[in-house]
């Protein structure tokens, strides 16, 4: 048999594979790790009568009902402040305030209702580090209150008792013959639901009308306060406040009665934090106060404050 010829192996390359859209992975790449949410600012417990160290655009209705004793008779003073403030820049606010007061005394012979002085002012507020908040304000109080100019004795008495009902902390609002410029500072420590705040204000005022009813051409008053508040739960805060008023340049009545120079009051109460919308909150509160020294103590003032601030 003839020898068989050797078989030459043949190699053929594998068929080329084309790339199609279906051969490319369409899997969505994993999303990047989420950014860590910024740490929210510590909750600031709003004081009752001191300046807010954390103002916001909003409205406020602040009412005080204060029973007291006058000449052996029961009496009642009511003061309502309505105020609003608007943010003009990040740390700069414009504020306006006005209100009315009512005095009921004994048999009613000295009963009177009227308006307090309106005021217009500015507030500068900003954080200092992560734990402190600072605020400064100045305002002008316009002499439009009831009891001015004509020497209305019951009107002046109405305003005098209104100032005491407000713990003598807002005296410029109750000086119907004076143009006043209250200017003050506040510093608050805020951490883990705790707020500790100190407050000081100088109130310079000068008589611009009513020379026959007020013999004091100029007065310089001062007020100081300390507030301690704590959020027991995120929706409820409790607080206590100490308030002190002292005349640096006193009115002439101090020469006759030195106890008219200063007043000391203390109060305590609570607030509820209510979320109205994503940007609006309401913090209604109630505070019970009493006079410890000065006319507020001598006349047995007991103050009940109903405060409703709404921020936007």
C-alpha atoms as a printed R data frame, in Angstrom:
    type eleno elety resid chain resno       x       y       z
1   ATOM     1    CA   UNK     A     1   0.000   0.000   0.000
2   ATOM     2    CA   UNK     A     2   1.305   3.305  -0.761
3   ATOM     3    CA   UNK     A     3   2.420   5.234   2.267
4   ATOM     4    CA   UNK     A     4  -0.072   7.767   3.362
5   ATOM     5    CA   UNK     A     5   1.016  11.344   3.102
6   ATOM     6    CA   UNK     A     6   1.252  13.244   6.374
7   ATOM     7    CA   UNK     A     7  -1.686  15.395   7.270
8   ATOM     8    CA   UNK     A     8  -0.793  19.005   7.704
9   ATOM     9    CA   UNK     A     9  -2.721  20.437  10.602
10  ATOM    10    CA   UNK     A    10  -4.682  23.524   9.872
11  ATOM    11    CA   UNK     A    11  -5.424  26.283  12.355
12  ATOM    12    CA   UNK     A    12  -8.119  28.792  11.824
13  ATOM    13    CA   UNK     A    13  -8.511  31.797  14.098
14  ATOM    14    CA   UNK     A    14 -11.684  31.923  16.099
15  ATOM    15    CA   UNK     A    15 -14.367  34.014  14.547
16  ATOM    16    CA   UNK     A    16 -14.123  37.638  15.498
17  ATOM    17    CA   UNK     A    17 -16.800  38.782  17.912
18  ATOM    18    CA   UNK     A    18 -18.207  42.152  17.201
19  ATOM    19    CA   UNK     A    19 -19.236  44.466  19.983
20  ATOM    20    CA   UNK     A    20 -22.830  45.481  20.060
21  ATOM    21    CA   UNK     A    21 -24.843  47.688  22.334
22  ATOM    22    CA   UNK     A    22 -26.135  44.585  24.047
23  ATOM    23    CA   UNK     A    23 -22.636  43.448  24.924
24  ATOM    24    CA   UNK     A    24 -21.809  46.652  26.867
25  ATOM    25    CA   UNK     A    25 -22.799  46.741  30.530
26  ATOM    26    CA   UNK     A    26 -25.659  49.090  31.162
27  ATOM    27    CA   UNK     A    27 -25.495  48.767  34.947
28  ATOM    28    CA   UNK     A    28 -25.802  52.086  36.789
29  ATOM    29    CA   UNK     A    29 -22.662  52.854  38.765
30  ATOM    30    CA   UNK     A    30 -23.183  52.931  42.525
31  ATOM    31    CA   UNK     A    31 -24.098  56.371  43.841
32  ATOM    32    CA   UNK     A    32 -21.465  58.305  45.748
33  ATOM    33    CA   UNK     A    33 -21.557  58.095  49.494
34  ATOM    34    CA   UNK     A    34 -24.125  60.576  50.846
35  ATOM    35    CA   UNK     A    35 -22.759  63.792  52.275
36  ATOM    36    CA   UNK     A    36 -22.991  64.034  56.008
37  ATOM    37    CA   UNK     A    37 -25.806  66.356  57.023
38  ATOM    38    CA   UNK     A    38 -24.583  69.487  58.781
39  ATOM    39    CA   UNK     A    39 -24.995  69.477  62.523
40  ATOM    40    CA   UNK     A    40 -28.098  71.523  63.401
41  ATOM    41    CA   UNK     A    41 -27.647  74.603  65.554
42  ATOM    42    CA   UNK     A    42 -28.268  73.979  69.240
43  ATOM    43    CA   UNK     A    43 -31.805  74.774  70.365
44  ATOM    44    CA   UNK     A    44 -32.095  78.291  71.796
45  ATOM    45    CA   UNK     A    45 -34.604  78.676  74.629
46  ATOM    46    CA   UNK     A    46 -36.358  82.015  74.116
47  ATOM    47    CA   UNK     A    47 -36.357  84.344  77.164
48  ATOM    48    CA   UNK     A    48 -39.514  85.993  78.449
49  ATOM    49    CA   UNK     A    49 -38.663  89.696  78.770
50  ATOM    50    CA   UNK     A    50 -35.008  89.824  77.783
51  ATOM    51    CA   UNK     A    51 -33.753  90.565  74.277
52  ATOM    52    CA   UNK     A    52 -33.653  87.576  71.941
53  ATOM    53    CA   UNK     A    53 -30.077  86.619  71.053
54  ATOM    54    CA   UNK     A    54 -31.367  84.633  68.077
55  ATOM    55    CA   UNK     A    55 -33.905  86.872  66.290
56  ATOM    56    CA   UNK     A    56 -35.854  85.850  63.205
57  ATOM    57    CA   UNK     A    57 -38.390  87.498  60.958
58  ATOM    58    CA   UNK     A    58 -41.722  87.277  62.700
59  ATOM    59    CA   UNK     A    59 -44.510  88.710  64.831
60  ATOM    60    CA   UNK     A    60 -45.060  88.711  68.591
61  ATOM    61    CA   UNK     A    61 -47.990  89.396  70.896
62  ATOM    62    CA   UNK     A    62 -46.776  89.817  74.478
63  ATOM    63    CA   UNK     A    63 -49.450  90.284  77.174
64  ATOM    64    CA   UNK     A    64 -48.971  90.842  80.894
65  ATOM    65    CA   UNK     A    65 -51.787  90.805  83.434
66  ATOM    66    CA   UNK     A    66 -50.599  92.111  86.810
67  ATOM    67    CA   UNK     A    67 -52.722  92.318  89.966
68  ATOM    68    CA   UNK     A    68 -51.319  94.651  92.629
69  ATOM    69    CA   UNK     A    69 -52.292  96.732  95.664
70  ATOM    70    CA   UNK     A    70 -52.728 100.483  95.664
71  ATOM    71    CA   UNK     A    71 -53.770 102.524  98.698
72  ATOM    72    CA   UNK     A    72 -55.146  99.385 100.332
73  ATOM    73    CA   UNK     A    73 -57.296  98.482  97.317
74  ATOM    74    CA   UNK     A    74 -57.026  95.698  94.784
75  ATOM    75    CA   UNK     A    75 -55.956  96.824  91.325
76  ATOM    76    CA   UNK     A    76 -55.146  95.250  87.975
77  ATOM    77    CA   UNK     A    77 -52.807  96.489  85.225
78  ATOM    78    CA   UNK     A    78 -52.819  94.907  81.768
79  ATOM    79    CA   UNK     A    79 -50.185  95.632  79.126
80  ATOM    80    CA   UNK     A    80 -50.210  94.294  75.548
81  ATOM    81    CA   UNK     A    81 -47.187  94.735  73.255
82  ATOM    82    CA   UNK     A    82 -47.475  93.926  69.542
83  ATOM    83    CA   UNK     A    83 -44.165  93.809  67.710
84  ATOM    84    CA   UNK     A    84 -42.688  92.677  64.428
85  ATOM    85    CA   UNK     A    85 -39.232  92.313  63.003
86  ATOM    86    CA   UNK     A    86 -37.890  91.608  59.547
87  ATOM    87    CA   UNK     A    87 -34.463  90.425  58.418
88  ATOM    88    CA   UNK     A    88 -32.808  92.995  56.167
89  ATOM    89    CA   UNK     A    89 -29.485  91.161  55.816
90  ATOM    90    CA   UNK     A    90 -28.070  87.958  57.254
91  ATOM    91    CA   UNK     A    91 -27.392  89.442  60.689
92  ATOM    92    CA   UNK     A    92 -29.361  92.697  60.533
93  ATOM    93    CA   UNK     A    93 -33.020  93.193  61.533
94  ATOM    94    CA   UNK     A    94 -35.537  96.025  61.646
95  ATOM    95    CA   UNK     A    95 -37.954  95.979  64.588
96  ATOM    96    CA   UNK     A    96 -41.118  97.935  65.444
97  ATOM    97    CA   UNK     A    97 -43.293  97.769  68.556
98  ATOM    98    CA   UNK     A    98 -46.448  99.398  69.886
99  ATOM    99    CA   UNK     A    99 -49.195  98.477  72.309
100 ATOM   100    CA   UNK     A   100 -51.778  99.546  74.834
101 ATOM   101    CA   UNK     A   101 -52.388  99.294  78.567
102 ATOM   102    CA   UNK     A   102 -55.334  99.304  80.942
103 ATOM   103    CA   UNK     A   103 -55.524 100.082  84.664
104 ATOM   104    CA   UNK     A   104 -58.419  99.077  86.954
105 ATOM   105    CA   UNK     A   105 -58.217 100.420  90.514
106 ATOM   106    CA   UNK     A   106 -60.560  99.789  93.424
107 ATOM   107    CA   UNK     A   107 -63.937 101.426  92.867
108 ATOM   108    CA   UNK     A   108 -62.985 102.551  89.363
109 ATOM   109    CA   UNK     A   109 -62.346 106.222  90.012
110 ATOM   110    CA   UNK     A   110 -58.844 106.013  88.509
111 ATOM   111    CA   UNK     A   111 -59.571 103.510  85.752
112 ATOM   112    CA   UNK     A   112 -57.917 104.355  82.458
113 ATOM   113    CA   UNK     A   113 -57.060 102.742  79.126
114 ATOM   114    CA   UNK     A   114 -54.514 104.109  76.674
115 ATOM   115    CA   UNK     A   115 -51.594 103.566  74.331
116 ATOM   116    CA   UNK     A   116 -47.886 103.200  75.090
117 ATOM   117    CA   UNK     A   117 -45.043 104.847  73.171
118 ATOM   118    CA   UNK     A   118 -44.293 103.228  69.807
119 ATOM   119    CA   UNK     A   119 -40.679 102.399  69.010
120 ATOM   120    CA   UNK     A   120 -38.588 101.667  65.942
121 ATOM   121    CA   UNK     A   121 -35.161 100.087  66.100
122 ATOM   122    CA   UNK     A   122 -32.513  97.815  64.631
123 ATOM   123    CA   UNK     A   123 -30.927  94.569  65.838
124 ATOM   124    CA   UNK     A   124 -27.528  93.102  65.006
125 ATOM   125    CA   UNK     A   125 -27.239  89.404  65.878
126 ATOM   126    CA   UNK     A   126 -24.701  86.690  65.041
127 ATOM   127    CA   UNK     A   127 -23.171  83.514  66.496
128 ATOM   128    CA   UNK     A   128 -19.810  83.649  68.279
129 ATOM   129    CA   UNK     A   129 -18.223  80.272  67.675
130 ATOM   130    CA   UNK     A   130 -20.461  77.242  68.045
131 ATOM   131    CA   UNK     A   131 -21.663  77.836  71.611
132 ATOM   132    CA   UNK     A   132 -22.403  81.559  71.936
133 ATOM   133    CA   UNK     A   133 -24.867  83.978  70.362
134 ATOM   134    CA   UNK     A   134 -24.568  87.753  70.512
135 ATOM   135    CA   UNK     A   135 -27.147  90.471  69.886
136 ATOM   136    CA   UNK     A   136 -27.091  94.264  70.085
137 ATOM   137    CA   UNK     A   137 -30.001  96.613  69.556
138 ATOM   138    CA   UNK     A   138 -30.913 100.255  69.612
139 ATOM   139    CA   UNK     A   139 -34.266 101.959  69.152
140 ATOM   140    CA   UNK     A   140 -36.075 105.253  69.377
141 ATOM   141    CA   UNK     A   141 -39.216 105.542  71.502
142 ATOM   142    CA   UNK     A   142 -41.595 108.263  70.336
143 ATOM   143    CA   UNK     A   143 -43.575 110.234  72.978
144 ATOM   144    CA   UNK     A   144 -47.104 109.387  71.854
145 ATOM   145    CA   UNK     A   145 -48.382 107.494  74.893
146 ATOM   146    CA   UNK     A   146 -51.564 108.372  76.746
147 ATOM   147    CA   UNK     A   147 -51.069 110.804  79.638
148 ATOM   148    CA   UNK     A   148 -48.573 113.169  78.083
149 ATOM   149    CA   UNK     A   149 -48.477 116.898  77.444
150 ATOM   150    CA   UNK     A   150 -51.792 117.861  79.072
151 ATOM   151    CA   UNK     A   151 -50.835 116.638  82.545
152 ATOM   152    CA   UNK     A   152 -53.468 113.902  82.721
153 ATOM   153    CA   UNK     A   153 -52.963 112.551  86.284
154 ATOM   154    CA   UNK     A   154 -54.806 109.282  85.712
155 ATOM   155    CA   UNK     A   155 -53.044 108.816  82.370
156 ATOM   156    CA   UNK     A   156 -49.643 109.271  84.018
157 ATOM   157    CA   UNK     A   157 -50.681 106.854  86.750
158 ATOM   158    CA   UNK     A   158 -51.721 104.353  84.083
159 ATOM   159    CA   UNK     A   159 -48.265 104.517  82.496
160 ATOM   160    CA   UNK     A   160 -46.410 104.395  85.797
161 ATOM   161    CA   UNK     A   161 -48.213 101.195  86.764
162 ATOM   162    CA   UNK     A   162 -47.696  99.787  83.264
163 ATOM   163    CA   UNK     A   163 -43.934 100.182  83.652
164 ATOM   164    CA   UNK     A   164 -44.047  98.292  86.959
165 ATOM   165    CA   UNK     A   165 -46.205  95.543  85.449
166 ATOM   166    CA   UNK     A   166 -43.403  95.035  82.899
167 ATOM   167    CA   UNK     A   167 -40.893  94.638  85.770
168 ATOM   168    CA   UNK     A   168 -39.639  98.192  85.053
169 ATOM   169    CA   UNK     A   169 -37.713  96.724  82.087
170 ATOM   170    CA   UNK     A   170 -39.474  98.766  79.368
171 ATOM   171    CA   UNK     A   171 -39.780 102.165  81.036
172 ATOM   172    CA   UNK     A   172 -39.274 104.119  77.818
173 ATOM   173    CA   UNK     A   173 -42.544 102.693  76.463
174 ATOM   174    CA   UNK     A   174 -44.391 104.292  79.381
175 ATOM   175    CA   UNK     A   175 -42.844 107.809  79.358
176 ATOM   176    CA   UNK     A   176 -45.411 109.890  77.464
177 ATOM   177    CA   UNK     A   177 -43.338 113.095  77.515
178 ATOM   178    CA   UNK     A   178 -39.892 111.652  76.758
179 ATOM   179    CA   UNK     A   179 -38.009 110.778  73.610
180 ATOM   180    CA   UNK     A   180 -35.905 107.770  74.576
181 ATOM   181    CA   UNK     A   181 -33.096 105.724  73.055
182 ATOM   182    CA   UNK     A   182 -32.741 102.272  74.647
183 ATOM   183    CA   UNK     A   183 -29.484 100.570  73.594
184 ATOM   184    CA   UNK     A   184 -28.328  97.193  74.846
185 ATOM   185    CA   UNK     A   185 -26.365  93.963  74.441
186 ATOM   186    CA   UNK     A   186 -27.103  90.284  75.009
187 ATOM   187    CA   UNK     A   187 -24.830  87.237  75.138
188 ATOM   188    CA   UNK     A   188 -26.191  83.703  75.314
189 ATOM   189    CA   UNK     A   189 -24.474  80.356  75.862
190 ATOM   190    CA   UNK     A   190 -26.358  77.583  74.030
191 ATOM   191    CA   UNK     A   191 -25.416  73.912  74.291
192 ATOM   192    CA   UNK     A   192 -27.248  70.565  74.595
193 ATOM   193    CA   UNK     A   193 -30.624  72.198  75.158
194 ATOM   194    CA   UNK     A   194 -29.302  74.626  77.792
195 ATOM   195    CA   UNK     A   195 -29.452  78.419  77.347
196 ATOM   196    CA   UNK     A   196 -27.774  80.821  79.774
197 ATOM   197    CA   UNK     A   197 -28.082  84.499  78.830
198 ATOM   198    CA   UNK     A   198 -27.032  87.843  80.280
199 ATOM   199    CA   UNK     A   199 -28.562  91.117  79.151
200 ATOM   200    CA   UNK     A   200 -27.862  94.804  79.731
201 ATOM   201    CA   UNK     A   201 -29.527  97.983  78.425
202 ATOM   202    CA   UNK     A   202 -28.959 101.712  78.897
203 ATOM   203    CA   UNK     A   203 -31.996 103.953  78.306
204 ATOM   204    CA   UNK     A   204 -31.266 107.639  77.843
205 ATOM   205    CA   UNK     A   205 -34.334 109.857  77.571
206 ATOM   206    CA   UNK     A   206 -35.142 113.544  77.467
207 ATOM   207    CA   UNK     A   207 -38.366 115.474  77.923
208 ATOM   208    CA   UNK     A   208 -39.692 116.965  74.698
209 ATOM   209    CA   UNK     A   209 -43.164 118.023  75.855
210 ATOM   210    CA   UNK     A   210 -45.321 118.283  78.952
211 ATOM   211    CA   UNK     A   211 -43.005 120.576  80.929
212 ATOM   212    CA   UNK     A   212 -45.790 121.411  83.356
213 ATOM   213    CA   UNK     A   213 -46.400 117.778  84.331
214 ATOM   214    CA   UNK     A   214 -42.843 116.465  84.387
215 ATOM   215    CA   UNK     A   215 -40.029 118.452  85.925
216 ATOM   216    CA   UNK     A   216 -37.250 116.054  84.876
217 ATOM   217    CA   UNK     A   217 -35.484 117.280  81.757
218 ATOM   218    CA   UNK     A   218 -33.402 114.141  81.301
219 ATOM   219    CA   UNK     A   219 -33.119 110.665  82.785
220 ATOM   220    CA   UNK     A   220 -30.757 107.722  82.278
221 ATOM   221    CA   UNK     A   221 -32.119 104.339  83.226
222 ATOM   222    CA   UNK     A   222 -30.530 100.903  83.056
223 ATOM   223    CA   UNK     A   223 -31.824  97.347  83.059
224 ATOM   224    CA   UNK     A   224 -30.034  94.035  83.523
225 ATOM   225    CA   UNK     A   225 -31.224  90.467  83.278
226 ATOM   226    CA   UNK     A   226 -30.197  86.844  83.549
227 ATOM   227    CA   UNK     A   227 -32.075  83.968  81.930
228 ATOM   228    CA   UNK     A   228 -31.583  80.235  82.343
229 ATOM   229    CA   UNK     A   229 -33.587  77.911  80.103
230 ATOM   230    CA   UNK     A   230 -33.551  74.221  79.213
231 ATOM   231    CA   UNK     A   231 -35.322  72.033  76.647
232 ATOM   232    CA   UNK     A   232 -36.633  69.095  78.664
233 ATOM   233    CA   UNK     A   233 -37.847  67.551  75.399
234 ATOM   234    CA   UNK     A   234 -37.488  69.002  71.862
235 ATOM   235    CA   UNK     A   235 -40.970  70.570  72.055
236 ATOM   236    CA   UNK     A   236 -40.941  72.013  75.600
237 ATOM   237    CA   UNK     A   237 -38.535  74.393  77.339
238 ATOM   238    CA   UNK     A   238 -38.557  75.658  80.917
239 ATOM   239    CA   UNK     A   239 -36.900  78.876  82.041
240 ATOM   240    CA   UNK     A   240 -36.287  81.288  84.907
241 ATOM   241    CA   UNK     A   241 -35.475  84.982  84.655
242 ATOM   242    CA   UNK     A   242 -34.056  87.588  87.048
243 ATOM   243    CA   UNK     A   243 -34.592  91.278  86.156
244 ATOM   244    CA   UNK     A   244 -33.098  94.388  87.713
245 ATOM   245    CA   UNK     A   245 -33.728  98.072  86.914
246 ATOM   246    CA   UNK     A   246 -31.627 100.955  88.241
247 ATOM   247    CA   UNK     A   247 -31.687 104.704  87.494
248 ATOM   248    CA   UNK     A   248 -28.196 106.009  86.694
249 ATOM   249    CA   UNK     A   249 -29.482 109.571  86.354
250 ATOM   250    CA   UNK     A   250 -32.687 109.374  88.419
251 ATOM   251    CA   UNK     A   251 -35.891 111.395  88.217
252 ATOM   252    CA   UNK     A   252 -36.625 113.862  90.989
253 ATOM   253    CA   UNK     A   253 -38.964 111.446  92.770
254 ATOM   254    CA   UNK     A   254 -35.901 109.488  93.917
255 ATOM   255    CA   UNK     A   255 -34.860 112.469  96.060
256 ATOM   256    CA   UNK     A   256 -38.152 112.160  97.911
257 ATOM   257    CA   UNK     A   257 -38.315 108.357  97.938
258 ATOM   258    CA   UNK     A   258 -35.028 106.460  97.434
259 ATOM   259    CA   UNK     A   259 -36.912 103.191  96.961
260 ATOM   260    CA   UNK     A   260 -38.099 104.531  93.589
261 ATOM   261    CA   UNK     A   261 -34.581 104.190  92.182
262 ATOM   262    CA   UNK     A   262 -34.530 100.474  91.444
263 ATOM   263    CA   UNK     A   263 -36.708  97.375  91.108
264 ATOM   264    CA   UNK     A   264 -35.972  93.652  91.240
265 ATOM   265    CA   UNK     A   265 -38.250  90.909  89.925
266 ATOM   266    CA   UNK     A   266 -38.000  87.178  89.276
267 ATOM   267    CA   UNK     A   267 -40.067  84.927  87.068
268 ATOM   268    CA   UNK     A   268 -40.309  81.354  85.838
269 ATOM   269    CA   UNK     A   269 -42.312  79.612  83.165
270 ATOM   270    CA   UNK     A   270 -42.305  77.434  80.081
271 ATOM   271    CA   UNK     A   271 -42.762  77.409  76.321
272 ATOM   272    CA   UNK     A   272 -44.090  74.971  73.744
273 ATOM   273    CA   UNK     A   273 -42.341  74.769  70.376
274 ATOM   274    CA   UNK     A   274 -44.916  74.245  67.606
275 ATOM   275    CA   UNK     A   275 -43.943  73.714  63.963
276 ATOM   276    CA   UNK     A   276 -46.489  75.446  61.732
277 ATOM   277    CA   UNK     A   277 -44.704  74.690  58.440
278 ATOM   278    CA   UNK     A   278 -41.211  73.995  57.146
279 ATOM   279    CA   UNK     A   279 -40.227  77.605  57.802
280 ATOM   280    CA   UNK     A   280 -42.702  78.853  60.421
281 ATOM   281    CA   UNK     A   281 -42.672  78.133  64.140
282 ATOM   282    CA   UNK     A   282 -44.714  79.327  67.092
283 ATOM   283    CA   UNK     A   283 -43.309  79.348  70.636
284 ATOM   284    CA   UNK     A   284 -46.155  80.306  72.985
285 ATOM   285    CA   UNK     A   285 -45.178  80.649  76.614
286 ATOM   286    CA   UNK     A   286 -46.406  81.593  80.061
287 ATOM   287    CA   UNK     A   287 -44.336  83.142  82.840
288 ATOM   288    CA   UNK     A   288 -45.266  83.921  86.447
289 ATOM   289    CA   UNK     A   289 -43.299  86.746  88.110
290 ATOM   290    CA   UNK     A   290 -43.278  88.682  91.353
291 ATOM   291    CA   UNK     A   291 -41.632  91.794  92.721
292 ATOM   292    CA   UNK     A   292 -38.712  91.276  95.101
293 ATOM   293    CA   UNK     A   293 -37.573  94.860  95.771
294 ATOM   294    CA   UNK     A   294 -38.622  98.427  94.978
295 ATOM   295    CA   UNK     A   295 -42.107  99.585  94.052
296 ATOM   296    CA   UNK     A   296 -42.910  96.214  92.452
297 ATOM   297    CA   UNK     A   297 -42.474  94.626  95.867
298 ATOM   298    CA   UNK     A   298 -44.057  97.428  97.891
299 ATOM   299    CA   UNK     A   299 -47.219  97.297  95.766
300 ATOM   300    CA   UNK     A   300 -47.329  93.475  95.770
301 ATOM   301    CA   UNK     A   301 -47.123  93.087  91.996
302 ATOM   302    CA   UNK     A   302 -47.792  89.582  90.668
303 ATOM   303    CA   UNK     A   303 -47.321  89.317  86.908
304 ATOM   304    CA   UNK     A   304 -48.722  86.684  84.549
305 ATOM   305    CA   UNK     A   305 -47.207  86.887  81.072
306 ATOM   306    CA   UNK     A   306 -48.766  85.275  77.987
307 ATOM   307    CA   UNK     A   307 -46.254  85.489  75.147
308 ATOM   308    CA   UNK     A   308 -46.857  84.288  71.572
309 ATOM   309    CA   UNK     A   309 -43.933  84.788  69.166
310 ATOM   310    CA   UNK     A   310 -44.271  83.451  65.618
311 ATOM   311    CA   UNK     A   311 -41.193  83.252  63.371
312 ATOM   312    CA   UNK     A   312 -41.023  82.715  59.612
